[in-house]
Amino acid sequence: MARSTRDASERSMPLGRPRDPALDAAILDAARSLLIEHGYQGMSLQGVARRAGVHMPAIYRRWRTKADLIISVVFPDEVEPLELPGNLRGDVRAFVGSALREFADPTPWVHLDIASTAWLDDGKAL
C-alpha cells in the first residue's frame, strides 16, 4: 500500500511539540544576566543553559551560535511602542523618559564588548 506524502508547506499542523515561550524568556534572561556579569568572552552557552535550567538542545533549537543568541538579547524583536500624548510638552517628556530608562539598562552598554569580540566567534562578522 502506498503512503500519501504531502509537502511540508501543505501540512496544517507543524511537526513536533510547539516551543514553550517561557523557555525562550528564561534563556534570554539568563544570557542577558551572564552577558552583563561576564561580558561576551566570559559567558558560554553552557553557562546560559545552566542558569536558565535548560539543556543545550533547547538553546541550539533556537539559536545556532552564541553570537546569534546575543543578537537576540541585545536587539529584541518585541519593542514596546512609545505612547505619545499628542502635545509637544508631553511628547518630549515621554521621549526623554523613555531614553533615560533605556540608558539606565546595562544591556545596551555591552554593545562595545560585542562589537569588538563577537565577530571572532565562529569566524563571522555581525
Beta strands, then each sheet from edge to edge (+ up, - down):
end
